[in-house]
Amino acid sequence: MPEIRVTPLGAGQDVGRSCILVSIAGKNVMLDCGMHMGFNDDRRFPDFSYITQNGRLTDFLDCVIISHFHLDHCGALPYFSEMVGYDGPIYMTHPTQAICPILLEDYRKIAVDKKGEANFFTSQMIKDCMKKVVAVHLHQTVQVDDELEIKAYYAGHVLGAAMFQIKVGSESVVYTGDYNMTPDRHLGAAWIDKCRPNLLITESTYATTIRDSKRCRERDFLKKVHETVERGGKVLIPVFALGRAQELCILLETFWERMNLKVPIYFSTGLTEKANHYYKLFIPWTNQKIRKTFVQRNMFEFKHIKAFDRAFADNPGPMVVFATPGMLHAGQSLQIFRKWAGNEKNMVIMPGYCVQGTVGHKILSGQRKLEMEGRQLEVKMQVEYMSFSAHADAKGIMQLVGQAEPESVLLVHGEAKKMEFLKQKIEQELRVNCYMPANGETVTLPTSPSIPVGISLGLLKREMAQGLLPEAKKPRLLHGTLIMKDSNFRLVSSEQALKELGLAEHQLRFTCRVHLHDTRKEQETALRVYSHLKSVLKDHCVQHLPDGSVTVESVLLQAAAPSEDPGTKVLLVSWTYQDEELGSFLTSLLKKGLPQAPS
Amino acid sequence: MAAHLKKRVYEEFTKVVQPQEEIATKKLRLTKPSKSAALHIDLCKATSPADALQYLLQFARKPVEAESVEGVVRILLEHYYKENDPSVRLKIASLLGLLSKTAGFSPDCIMDDAINILQNEKSHQVLAQLLDTLLAIGTKLPENQAIQMRLVDVACKHLTDTSHGVRNKCLQLLGNLGSLEKSVTKDAEGLAARDVQKIIGDYFSDQDPRVRTAAIKAMLQLHERGLKLHQTIYNQACKLLSDDYEQVRSAAVQLIWVVSQLYPESIVPIPSSNEEIRLVDDAFGKICHMVSDGSWVVRVQAAKLLGSMEQVSSHFLEQTLDKKLMSDLRRKRTAHERAKELYSSGEFSSGRKWGDDAPKEEVDTGAVNLIESGACGAFVHGLEDEMYEVRIAAVEALCMLAQSSPSFAEKCLDFLVDMFNDEIEEVRLQSIHTMRKISNNITLREDQLDTVLAVLEDSSRDIREALHELLCCTNVSTKEGIHLALVELLKNLTKYPTDRDSIWKCLKFLGSRHPTLVLPLVPELLSTHPFFDTAEPDMDDPAYIAVLVLIFNAAKTCPTMPALFSDHTFRHYAYLRDSLSHLVPALRLPGRKLVSSAVSPSIIPQEDPSQQFLQQSLERVYSLQHLDPQGAQELLEFTIRDLQRLGELQSELAGVADFSATYLRCQLLLIKALQEKLWNVAAPLYLKQSDLASAAAKQIMEETYKMEFMYSGVENKQVVIIHHMRLQAKALQLIVTARTTRGLDPLFGMCEKFLQEVDFFQSFVDKLLDLMPRLMTSKPAEVVKILQTMLRQSAFLHLPLPEQIHKASATIIEPAGESDNPLRFTSGLVVALDVDATLEHVQDPQNTVKVQVLYPDGQAQMIHPKPADFRNPGPGRHRLITQVYLSHTAWTEACQVEVRLLLAYNSSARIPKCPWMEGGEMSPQVETSIEGTIPFSKPVKVYIMPKPARR
């Protein structure tokens, strides 16, 4: 029995180090290769020894697919390809290919330079790893080998994020990666056609949430920033360099433009400039508004947002500063925060989630006095929280499942408890099987792949001509001969099959005797049979031949009188193998006897 | 639309006046060689199919007269039978279709042939084209039942064709021609026709999506033609909603909408439960579901249709705005709900704490439905859509639904306010307009007002002005709201001083709508103090004027307010009442004479007498014919004077009065011209003295153009009379020329032209039509003679007045023309001049309004503003904001140029074009050409100074 096997090495009932193995029709594909933010030991990378104990990974995996550039989806890639050893193709979209090495390099720097870890991948390894990457376009069908093909769909989430369809023959799996069903200021919504895969592997970060309209959030954000700068205060927005930062920049930039504001906006440099450069280049991946207006002006060429210099923080007057990192735990954002925290006119806006223990988390939970480098710091500035997140909510997930119409769904990238709820909903409302394996647990899905059979045109046309109306999507009975030759199948008419195989045709005839109780002569019996059949079989051609026999299409009926009993007549029914259906119907009909003649 | 209406106008009056014999007489003039013969020769010459195709293509570029169509068709058919190449046959088939559309040709004679060739045709493409031709024939003969039946039979027969193109066309044919009434066709004939709906319905499940779409479209076509669709179609259509192809889904949504409008009250069961609901509710739920379809085309379609489903129950309607939020399985309130709560609890801050939007109660996991079959959150999704087309459609739908349901209007307010911050300006503008339209039903809460007012700082002028319009008709609930609005508007005024007029107007309405809310604010606004005299504010400060406008308008209905004014306020009132009388109403001030109040109430009772007066003075004119010329002239002069004065006094009647006065002036001129001596003098003797007559003719022509194009609401009746007048003027012109020119040649041309004109609009007096045959054959001299007698006998036609008639007018707001500082620029280069004008009662301003610049050296320049420069702030009003580029060679000193607006017209645009031309490639130029222009605004002088370029 053919089957699809799925084993999550990471992201099974968990968020982080996404890595899912899929075996489909004998092909092995690895989806994503991420790291886990919560761990600093071996557990941060997926356990690749699961794939093979000894022997090279290249022999076991046909390809690796990376859905987008976030580190929990690509962070383990250099380790996997260079240190564990994999030489096969790695597929990702063009923006991912461009931005991914920047983030990997940053990650490496923090791990090696800041934390002083040994035995970590090197810059050269990142470069070597990126050489194995094959970039794909949206909706481009890439033939990995003769049978395996993959295709990317737009996923929103971050620039270059994609959903991938993996297809072998008629079996297919769709992996969504992370996606967003509502558009934001710089990206559109995820979209997939009705591709009806056997399995849809979807993220479920917000499995139990239905979100409010993003407009209120945006409006609140803008209003708060606007009010603060009008009062003459300074606004600090700690962000991570890629993804949300760009969205917020566009939001503020367009607002400034609309409202004709002159207050400076700064962006702390670093990663961002490089990344912004790529954002400018990959306009086709952005949303409608940016795509439409980029002829006049590229929205990522910010007019109001300038590079930040450390000295600017002490400038008088209002300003808005985006600074990294996002959780106020170190770096520039923390420095600026310390400078501005004392003034109640200022404001800090946290645009995302903060891990426990960070300064961000402390101030969000209402702490007003902080201990910092041995000194007491009183926080007088206003602290705001705004959630900007780019994952699909429960409704969005259901919507995507509805769009793709899969046979079954598998949930990854979410918490077990929340998945449970969504699983139940999917099974209830969409009547689709749903799975949620833990890491290392294998799900096996039996499939019934359809086998394509070629049909000869002559046969098809002949059958079409016979039927009355072509009814779409309804099974039809068809007579023909199936020829299996070199693993392909053809359906041809029997004459042609005989000719091709060089065989002589054998006639196969069934004959059946039906005893009728009738005292009249054979001819008359035949006539009665004729009139009876004529009245019953209106659609068929019933003929009475001069020699006394009756034909229905090609079925021959002859009445004979056996010598021993004049009261019964024997009706000889004879039909060829092709007319089996009609012949057996006739015999059963005749066995019931003839209706009494009216005379 | 306007062009279409014009066409209709013309078509109608052609039918009335044009006698059938005319075509016969016209034939005599046909001297061109026969089309069919030429075509035949060409086709015979063709050696290869490619050649033949070329000839056919060439042939198709020229129109064919109705008389020669049949001949051409025969030739084409003959070649069709001989032709082996399918592409040539295809072209012939398409030509047959085109030809059968020719006006005045009855295509029933070629139908048999068309059906015949259809039966022997093998190529699917040609078959499809032939069916298309049959469709053209069938639509040309809508009355002929037998032919329709036959065509439907043909279509049914070819429905089983394997090619989707053929099936498509068959379905189209069925949709367009399938008989509507069962009762008309009886017995055996009716067999085919009886179940056209069923036949089409069978193809809802065709294997080809294009055919499925065609089947749905055919069904919709049947509906449009007035056939009542069966309710059974509803279920079939619902299945198609989950089709794989977007065009099928899109058409299915339409079909469901149609059925829901036909059977809104019938009951349908809900699958998987025993409940039943109204069909319109069910359909509403289904269409709502399509708002989150995968294809944006379908989403737009669905969102649009939602707006017109007014019969839906309010319970379902309100669900569209409800998307039950939850977070970690706990119920969460929307930001809107939170805002409302905060507001009602009296606290005005939100989201200071991290956990502010923390979820409240636990949600029962079993009860949460993630994909509702109902309408849940359809608009929430639609308004958040990725494509702005969908968002606009959703806003429009919200608007329509809110207009019909006040409770829904209240609910959708939050969502509309949110749309004010959309990233695309068009959407923002649309939602502001929508809000204005529903503003009668709603009252803004303070926090909503706050969001609305925040948009006042938008840098786009359109947005700001739309917002001012919105504020004009908004209801505000509290005095803080009014204060907030005033503060924001003043902020707006300082930031964008050009908005002055718009802001003042806005405050005028704001004040008059909320007198009681303004009252407690007055001391603060005027900064008066109970004990101390405060400084007198600057009277020229626009912000101060704005405040005063608000207060004075509020004071109009609030008699206690003037008591709060200080002395200088009264002085300022008197000043503003004079200088800005359109913004400041007359107030009943204590101890002051009510100068204006005596006038204002008197207007209303006088309205009827003035109408009467107008009628009477017009009736007086009807007796014109019985008077001697002298008396007639005097009567006309008096009446014109009366009408003009009336127009000045009564703005409501100005349009009618002006219109009639213009008409009478034409008549007066005509009478004067006919009084001339020239008629008695023999032609050769009379040469130079024709000034008066020819000037009169010219002026009448001008006036008639004005009458025809400068007034909106002119009906056919009037157009005919105007044309009549113009024709008289043309006749006069012809006679004058005939008498003053020697030699026949130029006269001949003029005569011919004149006859063409007559032929053209066939609205000259009946007598002239009777004389037509004689005119046609006679010599120019004779024509002149006939015309001369005719013209003198021609009677004065009574002009019936239309219901609503308005004169188009324009005022240029900017440039103001007062500046003494010349606009300096380097000669030869270009300077941009901002022009801002309001247009009233102009139809189709995009095509008709032009800007003219007149330089001192007499050079005139006409500028065509872009269509996007016109805005439509209200019915009948337009606003033109554009830039005019000026340039000139150097002058020695500053000089004034004149800027004015022109109304371009083209009387030939009213002539309907033959369908042949429409099909061809060269039709569009005809419409864009301008025949003449009428100035319709006061010229504004702009002081400019082109300096010589410094080297």
Interface residues (C-beta under 8 A of the other chain):
Chain A: T182 P183 R185 G188 A189 W191 I192 D193 K194 T208 T209 I210 R211 D212 S213 K214 R215 C216 R217 E218 R219 D220 L222 K223 K224 H226 T254 E257 R258 M259 N260 N287 Q288 K289 M350 L364 S365 G366 Q382 V383 E384 Y385 M386 A394 K395 M398 Q399 G402 Q403 K418 F421 Q424 K425 E429 L430 M464 L469 P470 E471 A472 K473
Chain B: T160 T162 D202 S205 D206 Q207 D244 S292 G294 K323 K324 L325 M326 S327 D328 L329 K332 T334 A335 H336 S350 G351 R352 K353 W354 D356 T365 V368 N369 L370 I371 G377 V380 L383 E384 D385 E386 M387 Y388 F415 D418 M419 N421 D422 E423 I424 T451 A454 E457 D458 S459 S460 K495
